């Protein structure tokens, strides 16, 4: 009999096998954060995305970043406050951050938010 995993494990496997879907997922969570300002939820979903891409250790290998530095980013109030401040700045300028895969054929121009 096959053992069934939980929904989170399924989603991680799904995103790990679908890079375009993973980028879309990350963009959706960023859009939600920019709309509602729920930083804890965004950081939780960002950690979920990182897990789907091999986890913190793998990401640190690919970026040359220290694992402690990346882990601190999720728990350090100064780092999270910087993200909130940057988001507020973009909102005031009526712009938003857009995430695209590096393999995107036609990068989107910076998009203005409607008034």
TIPA-416742 format. One line per 8 residues: number of its first residue (from 1); their letters; for each residue x, y, z of N, C-alpha, C, O. Coordinates in steps of 0.1 Angstrom, whole numbers, plus 5000, padded with zeros to 4 digits. Layout:
N
NUM = a = X/Y/Z/X/Y/Z/X/Y/Z/X/Y/Z; ...
END
This chain:
115
1 = xxxxxxxx = 5008/4988/5000/5000/5000/5000/5009/5012/5000/5019/5013/5008; 5006/5022/4992/5013/5034/4990/5010/5044/5001/4999/5047/5005; 5021/5050/5007/5019/5059/5018/5016/5073/5012/5023/5077/5002; 5006/5080/5016/5003/5093/5011/5010/5104/5019/5010/5103/5031; 5015/5114/5012/5021/5125/5019/5010/5136/5022/4998/5134/5018; 5014/5147/5028/5005/5157/5031/5005/5167/5019/5013/5166/5010; 4995/5177/5020/4993/5186/5009/5006/5195/5007/5010/5197/4996; 5012/5199/5018/5024/5207/5017/5035/5200/5009/5042/5206/5000
9 = xxxxxxxx = 5037/5187/5012/5048/5179/5005/5044/5178/4990/5053/5179/4982; 5031/5176/4987/5027/5175/4973/5030/5188/4966/5035/5188/4955; 5026/5199/4972/5029/5212/4966/5043/5215/4963/5047/5220/4953; 5052/5211/4973/5066/5213/4971/5071/5205/4959/5079/5210/4951; 5067/5193/4958/5071/5184/4947/5066/5190/4934/5073/5190/4924; 5054/5195/4934/5048/5200/4922/5055/5213/4917/5059/5214/4905; 5058/5222/4926/5066/5234/4923/5080/5231/4919/5086/5237/4910; 5086/5221/4925/5100/5217/4922/5100/5212/4907/5111/5213/4901
17 = xxxxxxxx = 5090/5206/4902/5089/5200/4889/5083/5209/4878/5083/5206/4867; 5079/5221/4882/5073/5231/4873/5079/5245/4876/5073/5252/4884; 5090/5248/4870/5096/5261/4873/5088/5273/4869/5087/5283/4877; 5080/5272/4858/5072/5283/4855/5060/5284/4865/5057/5296/4869; 5055/5273/4869/5045/5273/4880/5050/5279/4893/5043/5286/4900; 5063/5275/4896/5069/5280/4908/5070/5296/4908/5068/5302/4918; 5075/5301/4896/5076/5315/4895/5062/5322/4896/5061/5332/4902; 5052/5316/4890/5038/5321/4891/5034/5321/4905/5027/5331/4910
25 = xxxxxxxx = 5037/5311/4912/5033/5309/4927/5039/5321/4935/5033/5327/4943; 5052/5323/4932/5059/5333/4940/5054/5347/4936/5052/5355/4945; 5050/5349/4923/5045/5362/4919/5031/5364/4926/5028/5375/4931; 5023/5354/4927/5010/5355/4933/5011/5358/4948/5004/5367/4953; 5021/5352/4955/5022/5355/4969/5028/5369/4971/5024/5376/4980; 5036/5374/4962/5041/5388/4962/5030/5397/4959/5028/5408/4966; 5021/5394/4949/5010/5403/4946/5000/5404/4959/4996/5415/4962; 4998/5393/4965/4989/5393/4977/4996/5401/4988/4989/5409/4995
33 = xxxxxxxx = 5009/5400/4990/5015/5408/5000/5014/5423/4997/5012/5431/5006; 5016/5427/4984/5015/5441/4980/5001/5446/4982/4999/5458/4984; 4991/5437/4981/4977/5441/4982/4973/5443/4997/4966/5452/5000; 4977/5433/5005/4972/5433/5019/4983/5436/5029/4979/5438/5041; 4995/5436/5026/5006/5439/5035/5008/5429/5046/5015/5432/5056; 5004/5416/5044/5005/5406/5054/5019/5400/5052/5021/5389/5046; 5029/5406/5058/5043/5402/5057/5046/5388/5063/5053/5380/5056; 5040/5384/5075/5043/5370/5080/5038/5360/5070/5045/5350/5068
41 = xxxxxxxx = 5026/5362/5064/5021/5352/5054/5031/5352/5042/5034/5341/5037; 5035/5363/5037/5044/5363/5025/5057/5356/5028/5062/5348/5020; 5063/5358/5040/5076/5352/5044/5074/5337/5045/5082/5329/5042; 5062/5333/5050/5059/5318/5051/5058/5312/5038/5064/5301/5035; 5052/5319/5028/5051/5314/5015/5064/5314/5007/5067/5306/4999; 5072/5324/5010/5086/5325/5005/5094/5313/5009/5102/5307/5001; 5093/5310/5022/5100/5298/5027/5096/5285/5020/5104/5276/5017; 5083/5284/5018/5077/5273/5011/5083/5272/4996/5086/5261/4992
49 = xxxxxxxx = 5083/5284/4990/5089/5284/4976/5104/5280/4977/5108/5272/4968; 5111/5284/4986/5126/5281/4988/5127/5266/4990/5136/5259/4984; 5118/5260/4998/5118/5245/5000/5116/5238/4986/5122/5228/4984; 5107/5243/4978/5105/5237/4965/5117/5238/4956/5117/5230/4946; 5126/5247/4958/5137/5249/4950/5150/5242/4956/5161/5245/4951; 5148/5234/4965/5159/5226/4971/5162/5230/4985/5171/5223/4992; 5156/5240/4990/5158/5244/5004/5168/5255/5006/5175/5259/4997; 5170/5259/5018/5179/5270/5022/5193/5266/5018/5201/5274/5013
57 = xxxxxxxx = 5198/5254/5022/5212/5250/5019/5215/5250/5004/5225/5256/5000; 5206/5245/4996/5208/5245/4981/5208/5260/4976/5216/5263/4968; 5199/5268/4981/5198/5282/4976/5211/5289/4980/5216/5297/4972; 5216/5286/4992/5228/5293/4996/5240/5288/4988/5249/5296/4985; 5240/5276/4984/5251/5271/4975/5250/5278/4962/5261/5282/4956; 5238/5280/4956/5237/5287/4943/5240/5302/4944/5244/5308/4934; 5238/5308/4956/5240/5323/4957/5253/5326/4963/5258/5338/4962; 5260/5316/4970/5272/5319/4977/5269/5326/4991/5278/5331/4997
65 = xxxxxxxx = 5256/5326/4994/5252/5332/5007/5254/5322/5018/5252/5310/5017; 5257/5328/5030/5258/5319/5042/5244/5315/5046/5235/5323/5046; 5242/5303/5051/5229/5298/5055/5224/5306/5067/5211/5308/5067; 5232/5310/5076/5227/5318/5087/5222/5331/5083/5212/5336/5088; 5228/5337/5073/5224/5350/5068/5210/5349/5062/5201/5357/5064; 5208/5339/5054/5195/5337/5047/5184/5333/5058/5173/5338/5057; 5187/5325/5067/5178/5321/5078/5174/5334/5086/5163/5335/5090; 5184/5342/5089/5182/5354/5097/5172/5364/5089/5165/5371/5096
73 = xxxxxxxx = 5173/5363/5076/5164/5372/5068/5149/5370/5072/5141/5379/5072; 5146/5357/5075/5132/5354/5078/5128/5357/5092/5116/5358/5095; 5138/5358/5101/5135/5360/5115/5139/5374/5120/5135/5378/5131; 5148/5381/5113/5153/5394/5117/5143/5405/5115/5139/5407/5103; 5139/5412/5125/5129/5422/5123/5134/5433/5114/5126/5439/5107; 5147/5437/5115/5152/5447/5106/5151/5444/5091/5147/5452/5083; 5154/5431/5088/5153/5427/5074/5138/5427/5069/5136/5431/5058; 5129/5422/5078/5115/5422/5074/5110/5436/5073/5101/5439/5064
81 = xxxxxxxx = 5114/5445/5082/5110/5459/5081/5115/5466/5068/5108/5474/5063; 5127/5462/5064/5132/5467/5051/5123/5464/5039/5120/5472/5031; 5118/5451/5039/5109/5447/5029/5096/5455/5030/5091/5459/5019; 5091/5457/5042/5078/5464/5043/5080/5479/5039/5072/5484/5032; 5092/5485/5042/5095/5498/5038/5096/5499/5023/5091/5509/5017; 5103/5490/5017/5104/5490/5002/5090/5489/4995/5087/5495/4985; 5082/5480/5001/5068/5478/4995/5060/5491/4997/5053/5495/4987; 5061/5498/5008/5054/5511/5010/5059/5521/5000/5051/5529/4995
89 = xxxxxxxx = 5072/5521/4998/5078/5531/4988/5072/5528/4974/5068/5537/4967; 5072/5515/4970/5067/5512/4957/5052/5516/4956/5048/5521/4945; 5044/5513/4966/5030/5516/4966/5028/5531/4965/5019/5536/4957; 5036/5539/4972/5035/5554/4971/5038/5559/4957/5032/5569/4952; 5047/5552/4950/5051/5556/4936/5042/5549/4926/5044/5551/4914; 5032/5542/4931/5022/5535/4922/5029/5525/4913/5026/5524/4901; 5039/5518/4918/5046/5507/4911/5045/5495/4919/5042/5495/4931; 5049/5484/4913/5049/5471/4920/5061/5463/4915/5066/5465/4904
97 = xxxxxxxx = 5065/5454/4924/5076/5445/4921/5070/5433/4913/5059/5428/4916; 5077/5429/4903/5073/5418/4894/5084/5407/4894/5096/5411/4893; 5080/5395/4896/5090/5384/4896/5088/5376/4883/5077/5372/4879; 5099/5374/4876/5099/5366/4863/5111/5357/4864/5122/5360/4870; 5110/5346/4857/5121/5337/4856/5132/5343/4847/5128/5351/4838; 5144/5340/4849/5155/5345/4841/5154/5341/4827/5160/5347/4818; 5146/5330/4824/5145/5325/4811/5133/5331/4803/5130/5327/4792; 5127/5341/4809/5115/5348/4803/5120/5354/4789/5130/5360/4789
105 = xxxxxxxx = 5112/5351/4779/5116/5356/4765/5115/5371/4764/5123/5377/4758; 5104/5376/4769/5102/5390/4768/5099/5396/4782/5088/5396/4787; 5110/5401/4788/5108/5407/4802/5097/5418/4801/5097/5426/4792; 5089/5418/4811/5078/5428/4812/5084/5441/4817/5093/5441/4825; 5079/5452/4812/5084/5465/4817/5078/5467/4831/5069/5460/4835; 5084/5476/4838/5079/5479/4852/5065/5483/4850/5061/5492/4842; 5056/5477/4858/5041/5480/4856/5037/5490/4867/5041/5489/4879; 5029/5499/4862/5023/5509/4872/5010/5503/4877/5003/5497/4870
113 = xxx = 5008/5506/4890/4995/5501/4896/4985/5511/4892/4987/5523/4891; 4972/5507/4890/4961/5516/4887/4959/5525/4899/4961/5522/4910; 4954/5537/4896/4952/5547/4907/4940/5543/4915/4936/5550/4925
END
